[in-house]
């Protein structure tokens, strides 16, 4: 095992001609790029003058937690004899804004809905969420609670 390195480029594309000469004078538009991958169009949350049609950092953080949990879960299911035939998650994050404009996430809740091939494996499938949570690199790296409220069907 070892150390892994991840590289992305974030490029601001929101200069409307006068740069950041005023709070309302620039767009929050940017691109997230990684070599050999399609770019992600980013902005800030619409509450902070962002473009609703682009992903914001807060959504991407919630997505990262959901993806990490799902990928660990699928791995654990495969090595524990649980055949997963479907997986979806409607994840939600809560962020509290402070009076000075800063803020922090107070929690993320994952709501995975998992379908398994064999009804006899439902109990194991349910229990694997706890292990997936403990293995997730992203969940282990944040300073707020990440809860999971899974549903398993056969």
NORHU-V73204 format. One record per run of one state. SS is the DSSP state (helix for helix, strand for strand, loop for the rest). FROM is the first residue (numbers start at 0). LEN is the number of residues. If there is no record, write none. Layout:
BEGIN
SS/FROM/LEN, SS/FROM/LEN
END
This chain:
BEGIN
loop/0/8, strand/8/4, loop/12/17, strand/29/4, loop/33/6, strand/39/4, loop/43/2, helix/45/3, loop/48/6, strand/54/2, helix/56/23, loop/79/4, strand/83/6, loop/89/2, strand/91/6, loop/97/5, strand/102/8, loop/110/1, strand/111/5, loop/116/2, helix/118/17, loop/135/3, helix/138/3, loop/141/3, strand/144/4, loop/148/2, strand/150/3, loop/153/1
END
